[in-house]
Amino acid sequence: MDDLVRIPCVLMRGGTSRGPFFLASDLPIDPKQRDAVLIEIMGSGHPLEIDGIGGGNSLSSKVAIIGPPTREGADVDYLFAQVKVEERAVDLSPNCGNMLSAVGPFAIEAGLVPIRGDRTTVRVHNVNTGKIIEAVIETPGGTIRYQGEAVIDGVPGMAAPVYLAFTEAVGAKTGLLLPTGTPQETIEGIPVSLIDGATPVMIVRAEAFGLSGSEPALILDANRDFMAKLEAMRIEAGARMGLGDVRSSVLPKPILIGQPLHGGTLSVRYFTPHACHTSLATTGAVTVAMAATLPDSLVGASMSDFRLPADLMLEHPTGRMGVRVALPAGASFPAVYVMRTCRRLFEGAVLARRKN
Protein backbone atom coordinates (compact mmCIF):
# COMPACT_ATOMS: atom_id res chain seq x y z
CA MET A 1 0.00 0.00 0.00
CA ASP A 2 1.09 3.58 -0.54
CA ASP A 3 -0.13 7.13 -0.05
CA LEU A 4 -1.67 7.53 -3.52
CA VAL A 5 -5.33 7.50 -4.52
CA ARG A 6 -6.33 5.35 -7.50
CA ILE A 7 -9.05 6.75 -9.78
CA PRO A 8 -10.50 4.54 -12.55
CA CYS A 9 -9.62 6.02 -15.91
CA VAL A 10 -9.65 5.22 -19.63
CA LEU A 11 -7.27 7.04 -21.96
CA MET A 12 -8.89 7.57 -25.35
CA ARG A 13 -8.18 9.29 -28.62
CA GLY A 14 -11.17 11.15 -29.93
CA GLY A 15 -10.69 12.54 -33.44
CA THR A 16 -7.44 14.52 -33.37
CA SER A 17 -7.47 14.98 -29.59
CA ARG A 18 -6.55 12.72 -26.69
CA GLY A 19 -7.22 12.59 -22.98
CA PRO A 20 -8.48 10.62 -19.98
CA PHE A 21 -12.16 9.71 -19.65
CA PHE A 22 -13.71 9.46 -16.19
CA LEU A 23 -17.07 8.55 -14.77
CA ALA A 24 -18.40 11.57 -12.91
CA SER A 25 -19.03 9.34 -9.89
CA ASP A 26 -15.29 8.59 -9.62
CA LEU A 27 -14.31 12.25 -9.23
CA PRO A 28 -14.98 14.67 -6.37
CA ILE A 29 -18.44 16.24 -6.43
CA ASP A 30 -17.16 19.66 -5.41
CA PRO A 31 -16.00 21.49 -8.58
CA LYS A 32 -12.94 23.05 -6.91
CA GLN A 33 -11.77 19.71 -5.54
CA ARG A 34 -12.47 18.03 -8.91
CA ASP A 35 -10.47 20.66 -10.81
CA ALA A 36 -7.58 20.36 -8.35
CA VAL A 37 -7.49 16.61 -8.98
CA LEU A 38 -7.54 17.12 -12.77
CA ILE A 39 -4.69 19.63 -12.58
CA GLU A 40 -2.59 17.16 -10.60
CA ILE A 41 -3.49 14.19 -12.79
CA MET A 42 -2.57 16.02 -16.00
CA GLY A 43 0.59 17.64 -14.57
CA SER A 44 -0.39 21.24 -15.34
CA GLY A 45 2.07 24.01 -14.54
CA HIS A 46 4.93 22.50 -16.56
CA PRO A 47 5.36 22.78 -20.36
CA LEU A 48 5.80 19.00 -20.68
CA GLU A 49 3.25 18.15 -17.96
CA ILE A 50 6.08 15.93 -16.79
CA ASP A 51 4.45 15.02 -13.45
CA GLY A 52 1.17 13.90 -15.01
CA ILE A 53 -0.41 12.15 -17.97
CA GLY A 54 -1.02 15.27 -20.09
CA GLY A 55 0.85 15.48 -23.37
CA GLY A 56 2.27 18.99 -23.05
CA ASN A 57 -0.09 20.28 -25.75
CA SER A 58 -3.61 21.70 -25.60
CA LEU A 59 -4.79 18.89 -27.90
CA SER A 60 -3.63 16.23 -25.45
CA SER A 61 -4.44 18.02 -22.20
CA LYS A 62 -8.17 17.40 -22.35
CA VAL A 63 -10.52 15.55 -20.02
CA ALA A 64 -13.96 14.02 -20.60
CA ILE A 65 -16.25 13.45 -17.61
CA ILE A 66 -19.20 11.16 -18.32
CA GLY A 67 -22.32 10.51 -16.28
CA PRO A 68 -26.05 9.77 -16.42
CA PRO A 69 -28.11 12.29 -18.42
CA THR A 70 -29.45 15.42 -16.76
CA ARG A 71 -31.30 16.64 -19.85
CA GLU A 72 -34.46 15.03 -21.19
CA GLY A 73 -33.91 13.18 -24.43
CA ALA A 74 -30.23 12.49 -23.77
CA ASP A 75 -28.57 9.14 -23.09
CA VAL A 76 -25.53 10.47 -21.30
CA ASP A 77 -23.91 13.66 -19.96
CA TYR A 78 -20.51 14.81 -21.27
CA LEU A 79 -18.61 17.53 -19.44
CA PHE A 80 -15.47 18.64 -21.25
CA ALA A 81 -12.54 20.13 -19.34
CA GLN A 82 -9.65 21.88 -21.04
CA VAL A 83 -6.80 21.50 -18.57
CA LYS A 84 -4.22 24.16 -19.28
CA VAL A 85 -0.64 23.08 -19.80
CA GLU A 86 1.61 25.76 -18.32
CA GLU A 87 -1.04 27.32 -16.08
CA ARG A 88 -2.54 25.32 -13.22
CA ALA A 89 -6.12 25.92 -14.29
CA VAL A 90 -9.14 24.13 -15.74
CA ASP A 91 -11.38 25.80 -18.32
CA LEU A 92 -14.95 24.53 -18.70
CA SER A 93 -16.05 27.28 -21.09
CA PRO A 94 -15.13 25.49 -24.35
CA ASN A 95 -16.35 22.18 -25.69
CA CYS A 96 -14.57 19.62 -27.85
CA GLY A 97 -16.16 17.81 -30.77
CA ASN A 98 -13.14 15.61 -31.33
CA MET A 99 -13.21 14.20 -27.80
CA LEU A 100 -16.98 13.89 -28.26
CA SER A 101 -16.41 11.15 -30.84
CA ALA A 102 -15.12 8.85 -28.06
CA VAL A 103 -17.96 9.58 -25.60
CA GLY A 104 -20.39 7.07 -27.10
CA PRO A 105 -17.98 4.11 -27.04
CA PHE A 106 -16.86 4.99 -23.51
CA ALA A 107 -20.45 5.26 -22.29
CA ILE A 108 -21.39 1.91 -23.83
CA GLU A 109 -18.40 0.10 -22.32
CA ALA A 110 -19.09 1.76 -18.95
CA GLY A 111 -22.60 0.31 -18.98
CA LEU A 112 -24.37 3.67 -19.27
CA VAL A 113 -25.87 3.00 -22.72
CA PRO A 114 -27.01 -0.37 -24.11
CA ILE A 115 -25.99 -1.60 -27.55
CA ARG A 116 -28.90 -1.33 -29.98
CA GLY A 117 -28.21 -3.46 -33.04
CA ASP A 118 -25.33 -3.20 -35.48
CA ARG A 119 -25.27 0.57 -35.08
CA THR A 120 -25.95 2.29 -31.79
CA THR A 121 -27.01 5.92 -31.60
CA VAL A 122 -25.94 7.72 -28.44
CA ARG A 123 -27.56 11.08 -27.71
CA VAL A 124 -24.86 13.03 -25.90
CA HIS A 125 -25.76 16.01 -23.74
CA ASN A 126 -22.77 18.37 -23.80
CA VAL A 127 -23.01 19.94 -20.35
CA ASN A 128 -20.72 22.82 -21.38
CA THR A 129 -23.24 24.09 -23.93
CA GLY A 130 -26.53 22.39 -22.98
CA LYS A 131 -26.76 20.98 -26.53
CA ILE A 132 -27.44 17.40 -27.62
CA ILE A 133 -25.31 15.80 -30.33
CA GLU A 134 -26.10 12.41 -31.83
CA ALA A 135 -23.22 9.95 -32.19
CA VAL A 136 -23.63 6.78 -34.27
CA ILE A 137 -21.28 3.98 -33.17
CA GLU A 138 -20.63 0.75 -35.06
CA THR A 139 -21.63 -2.15 -32.79
CA PRO A 140 -21.88 -5.27 -35.00
CA GLY A 141 -22.69 -8.49 -33.17
CA GLY A 142 -23.18 -6.64 -29.88
CA THR A 143 -19.59 -5.35 -29.59
CA ILE A 144 -18.02 -1.95 -30.21
CA ARG A 145 -15.95 -1.84 -33.36
CA TYR A 146 -12.83 0.33 -33.07
CA GLN A 147 -11.00 -1.11 -36.07
CA GLY A 148 -12.13 -0.24 -39.56
CA GLU A 149 -11.34 1.45 -42.84
CA ALA A 150 -12.19 5.07 -42.05
CA VAL A 151 -9.39 7.64 -42.27
CA ILE A 152 -9.26 11.18 -40.88
CA ASP A 153 -6.41 13.54 -41.67
CA GLY A 154 -4.24 14.32 -38.66
CA VAL A 155 -4.43 10.75 -37.31
CA PRO A 156 -2.29 7.88 -38.68
CA GLY A 157 -3.86 4.61 -39.79
CA MET A 158 -7.48 3.55 -40.10
CA ALA A 159 -10.34 3.00 -37.66
CA ALA A 160 -14.08 2.49 -37.49
CA PRO A 161 -16.11 5.62 -38.27
CA VAL A 162 -18.10 7.56 -35.70
CA TYR A 163 -20.82 9.72 -37.23
CA LEU A 164 -21.71 12.92 -35.36
CA ALA A 165 -24.88 14.91 -36.02
CA PHE A 166 -24.85 18.46 -34.65
CA THR A 167 -28.58 19.14 -34.83
CA GLU A 168 -28.42 22.02 -32.33
CA ALA A 169 -25.40 23.81 -33.77
CA VAL A 170 -26.57 27.33 -32.91
CA GLY A 171 -25.53 29.53 -30.02
CA ALA A 172 -23.30 27.23 -27.97
CA LYS A 173 -22.53 30.04 -25.51
CA THR A 174 -24.72 33.02 -26.43
CA GLY A 175 -27.83 31.26 -27.69
CA LEU A 176 -27.53 33.14 -30.99
CA LEU A 177 -25.86 32.28 -34.29
CA LEU A 178 -25.11 36.02 -34.69
CA PRO A 179 -24.42 37.34 -31.18
CA THR A 180 -23.88 40.90 -32.43
CA GLY A 181 -26.85 40.78 -34.81
CA THR A 182 -24.84 41.16 -37.99
CA PRO A 183 -23.01 38.61 -40.18
CA GLN A 184 -20.09 40.94 -40.85
CA GLU A 185 -18.45 43.90 -39.08
CA THR A 186 -14.98 45.36 -38.61
CA ILE A 187 -12.49 45.18 -35.75
CA GLU A 188 -9.45 47.45 -36.00
CA GLY A 189 -10.42 48.12 -39.61
CA ILE A 190 -10.46 44.43 -40.57
CA PRO A 191 -13.69 42.66 -41.66
CA VAL A 192 -14.74 39.83 -39.34
CA SER A 193 -17.70 37.52 -38.87
CA LEU A 194 -18.56 36.77 -35.24
CA ILE A 195 -20.41 33.45 -35.25
CA ASP A 196 -21.61 31.29 -32.37
CA GLY A 197 -22.33 27.85 -33.78
CA ALA A 198 -20.96 24.78 -32.04
CA THR A 199 -18.45 27.21 -30.50
CA PRO A 200 -18.03 30.99 -30.60
CA VAL A 201 -15.53 32.08 -33.26
CA MET A 202 -14.08 35.16 -34.93
CA ILE A 203 -13.65 34.48 -38.65
CA VAL A 204 -11.16 36.61 -40.60
CA ARG A 205 -9.87 36.44 -44.15
CA ALA A 206 -6.19 35.48 -44.17
CA GLU A 207 -5.49 38.06 -46.88
CA ALA A 208 -6.33 40.81 -44.38
CA PHE A 209 -3.00 39.94 -42.70
CA GLY A 210 -1.08 39.41 -45.93
CA LEU A 211 -1.41 35.64 -45.55
CA SER A 212 -2.85 32.90 -47.76
CA GLY A 213 -4.58 30.83 -45.08
CA SER A 214 -2.60 27.76 -46.14
CA GLU A 215 0.49 28.40 -44.05
CA PRO A 216 1.82 25.60 -41.80
CA ALA A 217 0.78 25.91 -38.17
CA LEU A 218 4.35 26.47 -36.93
CA ILE A 219 4.87 29.36 -39.36
CA LEU A 220 1.77 31.11 -38.05
CA ASP A 221 2.73 30.47 -34.42
CA ALA A 222 6.17 32.00 -35.04
CA ASN A 223 4.71 35.19 -36.56
CA ARG A 224 4.61 37.21 -33.33
CA ASP A 225 3.21 40.40 -34.86
CA PHE A 226 0.36 38.49 -36.47
CA MET A 227 -0.41 36.50 -33.30
CA ALA A 228 -0.44 39.68 -31.19
CA LYS A 229 -2.78 41.39 -33.65
CA LEU A 230 -5.07 38.35 -33.75
CA GLU A 231 -5.23 38.23 -29.94
CA ALA A 232 -6.10 41.92 -29.67
CA MET A 233 -8.92 41.43 -32.15
CA ARG A 234 -10.10 38.29 -30.33
CA ILE A 235 -10.37 40.18 -27.05
CA GLU A 236 -12.53 42.83 -28.72
CA ALA A 237 -14.60 40.14 -30.42
CA GLY A 238 -15.25 38.46 -27.08
CA ALA A 239 -16.53 41.70 -25.59
CA ARG A 240 -18.82 42.31 -28.55
CA MET A 241 -20.20 38.77 -28.38
CA GLY A 242 -21.17 39.26 -24.74
CA LEU A 243 -18.46 36.93 -23.40
CA GLY A 244 -16.88 39.65 -21.26
CA ASP A 245 -13.13 40.00 -20.79
CA VAL A 246 -11.74 36.92 -22.56
CA ARG A 247 -8.04 37.45 -21.80
CA SER A 248 -8.06 34.37 -19.56
CA SER A 249 -10.60 32.43 -21.64
CA VAL A 250 -10.05 30.33 -24.75
CA LEU A 251 -13.29 31.66 -26.27
CA PRO A 252 -13.91 32.94 -28.86
CA LYS A 253 -11.59 31.00 -31.17
CA PRO A 254 -10.02 32.85 -34.14
CA ILE A 255 -10.35 31.25 -37.58
CA LEU A 256 -8.51 32.30 -40.73
CA ILE A 257 -10.06 31.41 -44.08
CA GLY A 258 -8.38 31.46 -47.46
CA GLN A 259 -8.45 30.02 -50.94
CA PRO A 260 -8.01 26.21 -51.05
CA LEU A 261 -4.91 24.73 -52.64
CA HIS A 262 -5.90 21.06 -52.89
CA GLY A 263 -9.37 20.97 -54.38
CA GLY A 264 -11.23 21.74 -51.17
CA THR A 265 -13.96 24.29 -50.55
CA LEU A 266 -11.98 26.54 -48.25
CA SER A 267 -8.64 26.69 -46.51
CA VAL A 268 -9.06 27.01 -42.73
CA ARG A 269 -6.64 27.75 -39.93
CA TYR A 270 -8.16 27.38 -36.45
CA PHE A 271 -6.50 28.80 -33.33
CA THR A 272 -6.83 27.30 -29.85
CA PRO A 273 -6.59 30.41 -29.39
CA HIS A 274 -2.89 31.15 -28.79
CA ALA A 275 -1.56 28.56 -31.20
CA CYS A 276 -2.69 27.25 -34.56
CA HIS A 277 -4.44 23.87 -34.37
CA THR A 278 -2.37 21.23 -36.17
CA SER A 279 -5.56 20.01 -37.86
CA LEU A 280 -9.08 21.37 -37.24
CA ALA A 281 -11.41 21.29 -34.27
CA THR A 282 -14.70 19.56 -35.04
CA THR A 283 -16.65 22.37 -33.39
CA GLY A 284 -14.70 24.85 -35.50
CA ALA A 285 -15.56 22.98 -38.69
CA VAL A 286 -19.23 22.83 -37.67
CA THR A 287 -19.27 26.58 -37.00
CA VAL A 288 -17.62 27.39 -40.34
CA ALA A 289 -20.30 25.25 -42.00
CA MET A 290 -23.02 27.21 -40.19
CA ALA A 291 -21.38 30.47 -41.31
CA ALA A 292 -21.57 29.21 -44.89
CA THR A 293 -25.37 29.28 -44.63
CA LEU A 294 -25.23 33.06 -44.08
CA PRO A 295 -24.70 34.72 -47.49
CA ASP A 296 -23.38 37.96 -46.00
CA SER A 297 -20.84 36.36 -43.67
CA LEU A 298 -17.21 36.16 -44.77
CA VAL A 299 -17.63 32.43 -45.36
CA GLY A 300 -20.96 32.73 -47.18
CA ALA A 301 -19.67 35.57 -49.35
CA SER A 302 -16.87 33.31 -50.58
CA MET A 303 -19.40 30.62 -51.67
CA SER A 304 -21.80 32.29 -54.10
CA ASP A 305 -23.11 28.91 -55.29
CA PHE A 306 -23.82 27.52 -51.80
CA ARG A 307 -27.11 25.60 -51.60
CA LEU A 308 -28.50 23.18 -49.01
CA PRO A 309 -27.78 20.32 -48.69
CA ALA A 310 -24.07 20.95 -49.18
CA ASP A 311 -20.85 19.00 -48.74
CA LEU A 312 -17.87 21.12 -47.74
CA MET A 313 -14.23 20.08 -47.73
CA LEU A 314 -12.16 22.22 -45.36
CA GLU A 315 -8.39 22.17 -45.84
CA HIS A 316 -6.33 22.34 -42.63
CA PRO A 317 -2.58 22.07 -41.81
CA THR A 318 -2.46 18.25 -41.96
CA GLY A 319 -5.11 17.49 -44.57
CA ARG A 320 -8.84 18.01 -45.00
CA MET A 321 -12.09 17.55 -43.08
CA GLY A 322 -15.40 16.94 -44.78
CA VAL A 323 -18.69 18.22 -43.34
CA ARG A 324 -22.25 18.02 -44.63
CA VAL A 325 -24.82 20.74 -44.01
CA ALA A 326 -28.52 19.99 -44.41
CA LEU A 327 -31.87 21.24 -43.16
CA PRO A 328 -33.72 18.41 -41.37
CA ALA A 329 -37.46 18.20 -41.93
CA GLY A 330 -39.29 20.62 -39.66
CA ALA A 331 -36.09 22.22 -38.34
CA SER A 332 -35.53 25.97 -38.10
CA PHE A 333 -31.75 25.75 -38.45
CA PRO A 334 -29.47 23.50 -40.51
CA ALA A 335 -27.70 20.52 -38.97
CA VAL A 336 -24.06 19.65 -39.57
CA TYR A 337 -22.77 16.11 -39.96
CA VAL A 338 -19.15 15.05 -39.42
CA MET A 339 -17.31 11.73 -39.50
CA ARG A 340 -14.60 11.12 -36.89
CA THR A 341 -12.82 8.10 -35.45
CA CYS A 342 -11.71 7.16 -31.94
CA ARG A 343 -9.68 4.53 -30.13
CA ARG A 344 -9.46 3.17 -26.61
CA LEU A 345 -5.77 3.42 -25.68
CA PHE A 346 -5.37 2.49 -22.02
CA GLU A 347 -7.60 1.45 -19.17
CA GLY A 348 -6.84 1.18 -15.47
CA ALA A 349 -6.34 3.81 -12.80
CA VAL A 350 -4.61 7.16 -12.65
CA LEU A 351 -2.84 8.03 -9.39
CA ALA A 352 -3.27 11.21 -7.36
CA ARG A 353 -1.71 12.29 -4.08
CA ARG A 354 -3.75 11.49 -1.01
CA LYS A 355 -4.86 14.67 0.74
CA ASN A 356 -4.69 14.86 4.52
C-alpha atoms as one frame of an Amber mdcrd trajectory, in Angstrom:
protein
   0.000   0.000   0.000   1.092   3.576  -0.541  -0.133   7.134  -0.049  -1.669
   7.526  -3.519  -5.330   7.499  -4.523  -6.334   5.350  -7.503  -9.047   6.747
  -9.779 -10.504   4.541 -12.545  -9.616   6.018 -15.911  -9.652   5.216 -19.627
  -7.274   7.045 -21.959  -8.889   7.571 -25.352  -8.184   9.289 -28.620 -11.172
  11.154 -29.927 -10.687  12.536 -33.443  -7.438  14.517 -33.375  -7.471  14.983
 -29.590  -6.550  12.721 -26.689  -7.220  12.587 -22.984  -8.484  10.619 -19.982
 -12.164   9.712 -19.651 -13.707   9.460 -16.190 -17.068   8.548 -14.774 -18.398
  11.570 -12.908 -19.032   9.336  -9.888 -15.287   8.587  -9.624 -14.306  12.247
  -9.234 -14.980  14.673  -6.367 -18.444  16.235  -6.433 -17.158  19.658  -5.406
 -15.998  21.495  -8.577 -12.937  23.052  -6.914 -11.772  19.708  -5.542 -12.468
  18.031  -8.912 -10.467  20.657 -10.808  -7.580  20.361  -8.354  -7.495  16.608
  -8.975  -7.544  17.115 -12.766  -4.690  19.630 -12.583  -2.592  17.159 -10.596
  -3.485  14.194 -12.790  -2.567  16.021 -15.996   0.585  17.645 -14.570  -0.389
  21.242 -15.344   2.070  24.006 -14.543   4.928  22.503 -16.564   5.361  22.776
 -20.356   5.798  19.004 -20.675   3.246  18.152 -17.962   6.083  15.930 -16.791
   4.452  15.017 -13.451   1.169  13.898 -15.010  -0.413  12.155 -17.969  -1.017
  15.270 -20.090   0.849  15.479 -23.369   2.268  18.993 -23.055  -0.086  20.285
 -25.745  -3.605  21.702 -25.598  -4.793  18.890 -27.901  -3.625  16.227 -25.447
  -4.445  18.023 -22.202  -8.170  17.404 -22.349 -10.522  15.546 -20.018 -13.956
  14.024 -20.595 -16.248  13.451 -17.610 -19.199  11.161 -18.323 -22.321  10.506
 -16.283 -26.046   9.770 -16.421 -28.114  12.286 -18.424 -29.448  15.415 -16.759
 -31.305  16.641 -19.852 -34.459  15.028 -21.186 -33.913  13.179 -24.434 -30.225
  12.492 -23.774 -28.571   9.136 -23.085 -25.526  10.473 -21.301 -23.914  13.662
 -19.964 -20.506  14.805 -21.266 -18.611  17.528 -19.436 -15.473  18.636 -21.253
 -12.540  20.128 -19.342  -9.645  21.878 -21.036  -6.802  21.502 -18.569  -4.218
  24.165 -19.280  -0.638  23.076 -19.803   1.605  25.761 -18.317  -1.036  27.321
 -16.083  -2.537  25.323 -13.216  -6.115  25.918 -14.288  -9.138  24.130 -15.740
 -11.382  25.802 -18.318 -14.948  24.526 -18.703 -16.048  27.284 -21.085 -15.132
  25.492 -24.353 -16.353  22.177 -25.686 -14.572  19.624 -27.847 -16.157  17.812
 -30.766 -13.137  15.608 -31.329 -13.210  14.200 -27.797 -16.976  13.894 -28.258
 -16.411  11.150 -30.836 -15.123   8.853 -28.056 -17.955   9.579 -25.604 -20.392
   7.066 -27.101 -17.977   4.109 -27.038 -16.855   4.985 -23.512 -20.451   5.264
 -22.293 -21.385   1.907 -23.835 -18.397   0.100 -22.315 -19.086   1.761 -18.955
 -22.602   0.309 -18.982 -24.365   3.673 -19.267 -25.868   2.998 -22.723 -27.005
  -0.374 -24.108 -25.991  -1.599 -27.549 -28.898  -1.332 -29.979 -28.213  -3.462
 -33.036 -25.328  -3.203 -35.480 -25.267   0.570 -35.079 -25.950   2.287 -31.787
 -27.009   5.923 -31.603 -25.939   7.716 -28.439 -27.563  11.083 -27.714 -24.861
  13.027 -25.903 -25.755  16.013 -23.737 -22.774  18.374 -23.798 -23.012  19.935
 -20.349 -20.723  22.822 -21.379 -23.245  24.094 -23.931 -26.531  22.392 -22.983
 -26.758  20.984 -26.528 -27.442  17.402 -27.623 -25.307  15.796 -30.326 -26.104
  12.408 -31.825 -23.223   9.949 -32.187 -23.631   6.781 -34.266 -21.282   3.981
 -33.175 -20.633   0.754 -35.060 -21.626  -2.152 -32.789 -21.882  -5.270 -35.003
 -22.691  -8.491 -33.167 -23.176  -6.643 -29.884 -19.591  -5.353 -29.592 -18.018
  -1.954 -30.211 -15.949  -1.840 -33.362 -12.830   0.335 -33.072 -10.996  -1.106
 -36.065 -12.132  -0.236 -39.556 -11.341   1.446 -42.844 -12.186   5.072 -42.052
  -9.387   7.641 -42.275  -9.257  11.179 -40.880  -6.406  13.542 -41.669  -4.237
  14.318 -38.662  -4.425  10.746 -37.314  -2.293   7.877 -38.679  -3.864   4.614
 -39.788  -7.483   3.553 -40.100 -10.337   3.002 -37.657 -14.081   2.487 -37.488
 -16.107   5.619 -38.271 -18.096   7.558 -35.697 -20.816   9.717 -37.225 -21.711
  12.918 -35.364 -24.876  14.914 -36.021 -24.853  18.463 -34.649 -28.585  19.135
 -34.827 -28.421  22.018 -32.329 -25.398  23.814 -33.766 -26.571  27.327 -32.911
 -25.531  29.531 -30.022 -23.300  27.230 -27.966 -22.533  30.043 -25.505 -24.716
  33.019 -26.425 -27.829  31.263 -27.691 -27.531  33.139 -30.991 -25.860  32.284
 -34.289 -25.113  36.015 -34.687 -24.424  37.340 -31.177 -23.883  40.901 -32.432
 -26.855  40.777 -34.806 -24.836  41.161 -37.991 -23.012  38.610 -40.177 -20.087
  40.945 -40.845 -18.453  43.900 -39.083 -14.979  45.362 -38.606 -12.487  45.180
 -35.749  -9.453  47.454 -36.000 -10.423  48.122 -39.606 -10.455  44.433 -40.573
 -13.687  42.663 -41.664 -14.744  39.831 -39.345 -17.704  37.515 -38.867 -18.560
  36.766 -35.239 -20.414  33.454 -35.255 -21.611  31.292 -32.372 -22.333  27.854
 -33.783 -20.958  24.783 -32.043 -18.454  27.212 -30.498 -18.028  30.993 -30.603
 -15.527  32.085 -33.259 -14.079  35.156 -34.934 -13.654  34.476 -38.649 -11.155
  36.610 -40.596  -9.866  36.437 -44.152  -6.189  35.477 -44.173  -5.485  38.056
 -46.880  -6.332  40.815 -44.377  -3.002  39.942 -42.698  -1.081  39.414 -45.934
  -1.411  35.637 -45.551  -2.845  32.901 -47.765  -4.583  30.833 -45.078  -2.604
  27.757 -46.140   0.495  28.402 -44.055   1.823  25.599 -41.801   0.782  25.909
 -38.170   4.352  26.466 -36.932   4.874  29.360 -39.357   1.773  31.115 -38.055
   2.726  30.473 -34.424   6.165  32.005 -35.042   4.708  35.187 -36.557   4.606
  37.214 -33.335   3.213  40.403 -34.858   0.362  38.490 -36.469  -0.414  36.501
 -33.304  -0.440  39.682 -31.188  -2.784  41.394 -33.646  -5.068  38.350 -33.746
  -5.235  38.231 -29.945  -6.102  41.921 -29.670  -8.915  41.429 -32.152 -10.098
  38.290 -30.330 -10.373  40.184 -27.047 -12.528  42.826 -28.717 -14.604  40.136
 -30.425 -15.253  38.456 -27.078 -16.531  41.704 -25.589 -18.816  42.315 -28.553
 -20.199  38.775 -28.377 -21.170  39.260 -24.743 -18.461  36.933 -23.398 -16.881
  39.653 -21.262 -13.126  40.004 -20.786 -11.736  36.923 -22.558  -8.040  37.451
 -21.801  -8.058  34.370 -19.562 -10.604  32.429 -21.641 -10.050  30.327 -24.747
 -13.286  31.662 -26.272 -13.908  32.941 -28.862 -11.587  30.996 -31.173 -10.024
  32.849 -34.140 -10.348  31.253 -37.578  -8.514  32.301 -40.729 -10.059  31.413
 -44.084  -8.375  31.464 -47.462  -8.450  30.021 -50.942  -8.009  26.215 -51.049
  -4.912  24.726 -52.637  -5.896  21.058 -52.891  -9.373  20.967 -54.381 -11.230
  21.744 -51.174 -13.957  24.286 -50.546 -11.981  26.543 -48.249  -8.639  26.685
 -46.510  -9.061  27.007 -42.731  -6.641  27.754 -39.928  -8.164  27.380 -36.449
  -6.502  28.799 -33.325  -6.829  27.304 -29.850  -6.589  30.408 -29.388  -2.893
  31.154 -28.786  -1.558  28.555 -31.202  -2.693  27.253 -34.559  -4.442  23.875
 -34.373  -2.374  21.228 -36.171  -5.560  20.006 -37.862  -9.076  21.371 -37.238
 -11.412  21.287 -34.268 -14.696  19.560 -35.039 -16.648  22.370 -33.385 -14.702
  24.854 -35.500 -15.559  22.985 -38.692 -19.227  22.834 -37.671 -19.272  26.581
 -37.005 -17.616  27.386 -40.336 -20.304  25.247 -41.996 -23.021  27.210 -40.189
 -21.380  30.469 -41.307 -21.568  29.209 -44.893 -25.366  29.276 -44.633 -25.226
  33.063 -44.081 -24.702  34.716 -47.493 -23.380  37.961 -45.997 -20.840  36.364
 -43.665 -17.208  36.161 -44.767 -17.631  32.428 -45.361 -20.964  32.730 -47.180
 -19.671  35.568 -49.348 -16.868  33.308 -50.576 -19.395  30.620 -51.672 -21.796
  32.285 -54.095 -23.105  28.913 -55.288 -23.825  27.524 -51.803 -27.111  25.596
 -51.599 -28.495  23.177 -49.006 -27.776  20.325 -48.689 -24.069  20.947 -49.181
 -20.853  18.998 -48.743 -17.867  21.119 -47.741 -14.225  20.083 -47.733 -12.160
  22.215 -45.359  -8.394  22.169 -45.841  -6.327  22.342 -42.632  -2.584  22.068
 -41.810  -2.460  18.254 -41.957  -5.105  17.494 -44.575  -8.835  18.007 -44.997
 -12.089  17.551 -43.080 -15.399  16.936 -44.778 -18.691  18.219 -43.344 -22.247
  18.019 -44.633 -24.824  20.743 -44.013 -28.524  19.994 -44.412 -31.868  21.238
 -43.156 -33.720  18.413 -41.370 -37.457  18.201 -41.931 -39.285  20.620 -39.662
 -36.088  22.216 -38.342 -35.531  25.970 -38.101 -31.750  25.753 -38.451 -29.470
  23.505 -40.508 -27.704  20.522 -38.971 -24.060  19.655 -39.568 -22.771  16.113
 -39.955 -19.152  15.054 -39.425 -17.314  11.731 -39.500 -14.601  11.123 -36.894
 -12.821   8.095 -35.449 -11.707   7.157 -31.942  -9.681   4.530 -30.130  -9.462
   3.166 -26.606  -5.769   3.418 -25.678  -5.370   2.489 -22.016  -7.604   1.450
 -19.169  -6.837   1.179 -15.474  -6.343   3.811 -12.797  -4.607   7.164 -12.649
  -2.840   8.028  -9.388  -3.268  11.206  -7.358  -1.714  12.291  -4.081  -3.753
  11.494  -1.012  -4.856  14.672   0.739  -4.695  14.864   4.522
